[in-house]
Amino acid sequence: MLETRLAAFGAVPFSHGALLPLLTDYARPNDKISEWLSSGELIQLKRGLYLVGNDWRQELISLPLIANHLYGPSCVSLEFALSWHGLIPERVQEVTSVCTNRGRMFQNSLGRFSYTTIPLSLFAAGLTIEVKGNHHFWLASLEKSVCDKVLLTRHLKAIGRKSMQAFLFEDLRIDADLLKNFDFEVLSSYENSGYKPRQFRALRSVLEALQ
């Protein structure tokens, strides 16, 4: 049954090419795809990338998984990852990622997905594979999410311990207790990268004081 075969995609995004083998009985398969999009049986994430609609999908949507598929290579980080790890009190609506290609932004029916470029040498530092149910996706570790935020915050003047403390605990409202077991190996990768050396030295000073 066609609906059963479509439902087999679950909550994983799939391409236009993956959809066509299901529609070999249709002379105009794109018309059928358009019909499904109009009825909500398919969700278009971007041009040529789809997700099964709510009626036929038996699994919950994972926004980080969607983010990984929308644009890559990419890793969910920054505010969304900070919230995911419970570091900040706010519930973040926009799914924020870092990537090695040009930065992008996508808006679809699931929300807003943004991608900020990070140096290739730092992309894998602190990158983890998060497993949720039957799915896995790339997510910044607690350490990487903090370091990425320091790295990618424009005009960040926190170059001393006090100013970095203000940035972390007043501006971002990070829970200091959650930084007490910070993995300094990840921080060392950022320190040795040559990017924002004074800011990362200040970050180390703050973190060491918490140990």
C-alpha angles and dihedrals in degrees: 000000000000095000091052092052091049092048088055089077087070114183095331117110116241137192132248088251092056090053098052097072088063091057103051090121091061121085089205106032093171089062089056090049090051089050091052091048091051092049094046094244086120128037118208111218094179135328107314096002123099145176127205112259124247096264095059101030116093096185133071118254116253110208094198089053089051090049092053091052097043095064133357164274082000140142126206106244144130117056096354092052092043088055092043090057091046093244095129127039097226123096103230118219100188116073104228123198140172121227141178096230130063115311116261142179128210128190120193139146091286094056142262123327119189130188125198122193118246127184111273090234090063101041096092096040106112094354112150135186109235117203120206116172109307094345138078132192142174113267131170114248118240088264096048093048090056094044092047090052091052092045097048102038104108120233092004106176097183098124099141134054096258095047091046090050089053091050094049102037104027106028098034095023091219116180102247093204090066091059096058093094095042115160104238092194090074091047090051090058090057093043091052094047094081093235117123094344095175093050093050092047088053090049090052090050091053094046095047089053089057095054 
